[in-house]
Amino acid sequence: MPPILQWLRYSWLPGLLLVLLCAHYLSWLDLHALLSAESSTGLLAIALFLGIFFKSSRVVFAAALLLLIYLGAAAADWLHGDLLSLCLALGAVNMALVSFSRDRSVVSVFGVLLLFVLLLQGAGVYLLQSCCGAPVLGFSLQIPLPGHRAEVSLAALMFGFGALLATIKLLTRPDFTGWGLLLCTLLLAAGSYFGLRLDIIAAAAALLLVALVLRNAYELAFRDELTGIPSRRAYSRHLLTLGRHFSIAVVDIDHFKKLNDRHGHQVGDQALRMVAGKIARFGGGRAFRYGGEEFVVVIPGRDRDSARNSLERMREEISAYPMRLRSSSRVRGNSDRARRRRGQGGGKTIKTTVSVGVASSDSGLKSPDEVMRAADRALYKAKRSGRNRVCAHN
């Protein structure tokens, strides 16, 4: 998938929420009329329980952190002004740091550690206001600029640090939850510097976290984890949306069992990922992993020649792609020497091919199941004819 599409895939949901908040800030939309203190608390609680149920420790941590800040600000008279800004900044840094972790069960050593860190920071904020709040809150960094010196508060430094960390994470490993946590850090900053009310921040962040949990659950259910393309379950759902004119192609990797037996399952997985990427890019339609080494491409429209040309190009791209095997003498680890030698060869290269069978709904076939069975027969014809070819059902 091209990088720009990868970014759009992960960022459209946080971006939509950001547009709504901007509309509220510009008085084009009144979110206060839709929200109450109880609704903000309830939404955060829903996000918390969904995160626990779906074992999304990052969402659980973010929801618990926002609940702690929101309920603390409502219950404690001393938590306001500069101290509240510092708490929001501390929350932003926490969310940025936890975005680097991977999701796991909350009922684990890692989950208990996160909860302990959260409570420890809450106790630290309480002790700060009771003993030495003034010196810490009064800290600022003097930055010389042409003509004057700018003062940057501790909270502003922490907000900037948190936003930088979250952005670095997205640049290195983009995902839905990472985008959500970046937007949460920006929401916390908006509460300090743009006058956005805390109940709006809590509700917006909670809605985002709930949507992220549901989106991740959808990805687990309908996307193949190894190849990254939609799974067989997604294919079954996609068939319900088809019109009258479509083609279905069945793609099978040639001699895949021999590839696995000779070079190992890691090379087999590498081949599956490569083939899935080529099918998704050049197949001319929507690609799905059907099972094992078999893939399906659903191509809309009645232009059978165009569909076959796309499949031919896809087959050529796959057969021409050299897969480099790791050399037994390669430098392991992540040292400077290992990074310098990556991609410089040493291991031998292999190539793999695919056989393709395609059928169209215009050739006397009406239902998707009939078209699929015809494409399967065309696939076996391609294999009997010597493999590495595209055969169409007549």
Helices and strands as residue ranges (DSSP letters): H 3-25, G 32-34, H 37-53, H 57-75, H 81-98, H 109-131, H 133-137, E 140-145, E 148-153, H 154-172, H 176-193, H 198-222, H 232-239, E 246-253, H 256-263, H 265-282, E 286-291, E 294-300, H 304-320, E 323-324, H 336-341, E 349-350, E 354-360, H 368-384, E 390-392
